[in-house]
Amino acid sequence: MRAVVGLRRWRHNPLRRKTDLVEAWVAFAAALLQLLAVPALGWICGALTDDSIQRTVRAQHAELHRTPAVVVVRANTPARDTADTESTTERDKGNPVIAKWTAADGSRHTEIVPSAPPTARAGDTIHVWTDGLGQLAKTPMDLTTAHTHAALAGFGAAAVATALIESGRGLIVWRLTRQRYARLDVAWAQAGPDWGRTGAGS
């Protein structure tokens, strides 16, 4: 709104300079981009990111299996970081156990599960993610997390675009200001020697 008001003011102001009009048009263009282009860019970036992540999530869920496992005993050795069970929250709060399970191909496995729920005891059933060979695998990303990452990507793209537009506007205004000062210096240098003299038009 300020850009529109400024543009109308300078268009009909007899004291306006060319740089004033250029600055007003630049402000108007920047405001227009902020209102239209930035939201569109953020939405497009978020949609494309969401589509890409969704394909990855579907591929992960197609390759991995959520398999029930029976806790044998709580493990006393540090667990490796290559696998977890339910989610990142449970991974952080979990504890290592030795569990056994039957893979999708019928093979039997007994391994250390690094992130069993804290309440898991011997004989309890937990769920682990396994690959095609029945080996432990990292938990695939869930849909909620995927949508969150996509939304953050969209907001990030919009923020970057906003910063670039504002930086461009600021740079143009800075150059226009330098031009004004340069022209003022020239005009002052031309008028300076005759300043205050009789008949010099002062």
C-alpha positions as CSV (number, residue, x, y, z in Angstrom):
1,M,0.0,0.0,0.0
2,R,2.8,2.4,0.8
3,A,4.4,1.6,-2.5
4,V,1.1,2.5,-4.4
5,V,0.7,5.7,-2.4
6,G,4.3,6.7,-3.0
7,L,4.0,5.9,-6.8
8,R,0.8,8.1,-7.1
9,R,2.4,10.9,-5.1
10,W,5.6,11.0,-7.3
11,R,3.8,10.7,-10.6
12,H,2.1,14.1,-10.1
13,N,4.7,15.9,-7.9
14,P,6.4,18.7,-9.9
15,L,9.5,18.3,-7.7
16,R,10.0,14.6,-8.4
17,R,13.2,13.4,-9.9
18,K,13.6,10.5,-12.3
19,T,15.2,8.5,-9.5
20,D,12.2,9.1,-7.3
21,L,9.9,7.6,-9.8
22,V,12.2,4.7,-10.4
23,E,12.4,4.0,-6.7
24,A,8.6,4.1,-6.4
25,W,8.2,1.6,-9.3
26,V,10.8,-0.6,-7.7
27,A,8.9,-0.6,-4.4
28,F,5.7,-1.3,-6.2
29,A,7.2,-4.3,-8.1
30,A,8.8,-5.6,-4.9
31,A,5.5,-5.4,-3.1
32,L,3.7,-7.2,-6.0
33,L,6.3,-10.0,-5.9
34,Q,5.9,-10.4,-2.2
35,L,2.2,-10.7,-2.5
36,L,2.0,-13.0,-5.5
37,A,5.2,-14.6,-6.5
38,V,6.5,-15.5,-3.0
39,P,3.4,-17.5,-1.9
40,A,3.3,-19.2,-5.3
41,L,6.9,-20.2,-5.1
42,G,6.6,-21.5,-1.6
43,W,3.5,-23.6,-2.5
44,I,5.2,-25.0,-5.7
45,C,8.4,-25.9,-3.8
46,G,6.4,-27.5,-0.9
47,A,4.3,-29.5,-3.4
48,L,7.3,-30.7,-5.3
49,T,9.2,-31.6,-2.1
50,D,6.1,-33.4,-0.7
51,D,5.8,-35.4,-3.9
52,S,9.4,-36.4,-3.9
53,I,9.4,-37.4,-0.2
54,Q,6.1,-39.3,-0.6
55,R,7.7,-41.4,-3.3
56,T,10.7,-42.1,-1.0
57,V,8.3,-43.1,1.8
58,R,6.4,-45.4,-0.4
59,A,9.6,-47.0,-1.6
60,Q,10.8,-47.5,1.9
61,H,7.5,-49.1,3.1
62,A,7.6,-51.4,0.0
63,E,11.1,-52.6,0.8
64,L,10.8,-52.9,4.6
65,H,8.6,-55.0,6.8
66,R,7.1,-54.3,10.2
67,T,7.8,-57.5,12.0
68,P,6.8,-58.7,15.5
69,A,9.6,-59.8,17.7
70,V,9.7,-61.4,21.1
71,V,12.1,-60.0,23.7
72,V,14.4,-62.7,25.0
73,V,16.4,-60.6,27.6
74,R,17.5,-57.1,28.1
75,A,20.9,-56.5,26.6
76,N,23.8,-55.1,28.6
77,T,25.9,-54.2,25.5
78,P,25.7,-50.9,23.6
79,A,23.4,-51.1,20.7
80,R,24.4,-50.2,17.2
81,D,22.9,-47.2,15.5
82,T,21.8,-48.9,12.3
83,A,18.3,-49.8,13.3
84,D,15.4,-48.8,15.6
85,T,11.8,-50.0,16.2
86,E,8.8,-47.8,16.5
87,S,9.9,-44.1,16.0
88,T,12.6,-41.6,16.7
89,T,11.0,-40.8,20.0
90,E,11.1,-44.4,21.2
91,R,14.6,-44.7,19.8
92,D,15.8,-41.9,22.1
93,K,13.9,-43.3,25.1
94,G,14.4,-47.0,24.4
95,N,16.8,-49.5,25.7
96,P,18.7,-52.4,24.0
97,V,17.2,-55.9,24.2
98,I,17.9,-59.2,22.6
99,A,14.9,-60.3,20.6
100,K,14.0,-63.0,18.1
101,W,11.7,-62.9,15.2
102,T,10.7,-64.7,12.0
103,A,11.3,-62.8,8.8
104,A,9.0,-62.5,5.8
105,D,11.0,-65.2,4.0
106,G,10.7,-67.6,6.9
107,S,14.2,-67.2,8.3
108,R,14.7,-66.9,12.0
109,H,16.8,-64.1,13.6
110,T,18.0,-63.3,17.1
111,E,19.7,-60.0,17.4
112,I,20.2,-57.0,19.6
113,V,17.4,-54.5,19.1
114,P,18.9,-51.1,20.1
115,S,15.7,-49.2,20.7
116,A,13.0,-51.3,22.4
117,P,10.4,-49.5,24.5
118,P,11.7,-48.7,28.0
119,T,9.0,-51.0,29.5
120,A,9.9,-54.0,27.3
121,R,10.6,-57.2,29.4
122,A,11.4,-60.8,28.5
123,G,8.5,-62.4,26.8
124,D,7.0,-59.1,25.6
125,T,6.3,-58.6,21.9
126,I,7.7,-55.5,20.2
127,H,7.8,-54.5,16.5
128,V,10.9,-54.0,14.5
129,W,11.5,-53.0,10.9
130,T,13.4,-55.5,8.8
131,D,14.7,-55.6,5.2
132,G,14.1,-58.4,2.6
133,L,16.7,-60.6,4.3
134,G,15.1,-60.2,7.7
135,Q,17.9,-57.9,9.0
136,L,17.1,-54.9,11.2
137,A,16.5,-51.7,9.3
138,K,15.9,-48.1,10.3
139,T,12.3,-47.1,10.7
140,P,10.9,-45.5,7.5
141,M,9.7,-42.0,7.6
142,D,6.0,-41.7,8.4
143,L,3.5,-39.6,6.4
144,T,3.2,-36.9,9.0
145,T,6.9,-36.3,9.2
146,A,7.1,-36.3,5.4
147,H,4.4,-33.6,5.2
148,T,6.2,-31.6,7.8
149,H,9.4,-31.6,5.9
150,A,7.6,-30.6,2.7
151,A,5.9,-27.7,4.5
152,L,9.2,-26.5,6.0
153,A,10.8,-26.6,2.5
154,G,8.0,-24.5,1.2
155,F,8.3,-21.9,4.0
156,G,12.1,-21.9,3.5
157,A,11.8,-21.2,-0.2
158,A,9.4,-18.4,0.5
159,A,11.7,-16.9,3.1
160,V,14.7,-17.1,0.7
161,A,12.6,-15.5,-2.1
162,T,11.5,-12.7,0.3
163,A,15.1,-12.0,1.4
164,L,16.3,-11.9,-2.3
165,I,13.5,-9.5,-3.3
166,E,14.2,-7.2,-0.4
167,S,17.9,-7.4,-1.0
168,G,17.4,-6.5,-4.6
169,R,15.1,-3.6,-3.8
170,G,17.6,-2.3,-1.2
171,L,20.5,-2.5,-3.6
172,I,18.6,-0.6,-6.3
173,V,17.6,2.1,-3.8
174,W,21.2,2.3,-2.6
175,R,22.4,2.9,-6.1
176,L,19.7,5.5,-6.7
177,T,20.7,7.3,-3.6
178,R,24.3,7.4,-4.7
179,Q,23.2,8.9,-8.0
180,R,21.2,11.6,-6.2
181,Y,24.2,12.5,-4.0
182,A,26.5,12.5,-7.1
183,R,24.2,14.9,-9.0
184,L,23.8,17.1,-5.9
185,D,27.5,17.4,-5.6
186,V,27.8,18.4,-9.3
187,A,25.1,20.9,-8.9
188,W,26.6,22.3,-5.7
189,A,30.0,22.6,-7.3
190,Q,28.5,24.5,-10.2
191,A,26.6,26.9,-8.0
192,G,29.2,27.2,-5.2
193,P,31.7,29.7,-6.8
194,D,28.9,32.3,-7.4
195,W,27.1,31.7,-4.1
196,G,26.3,35.1,-2.5
197,R,27.7,37.3,-5.2
198,T,25.8,40.3,-6.3
199,G,24.0,39.7,-9.6
200,A,24.8,36.0,-9.6
201,G,21.1,35.2,-9.2
202,S,21.3,34.3,-5.5
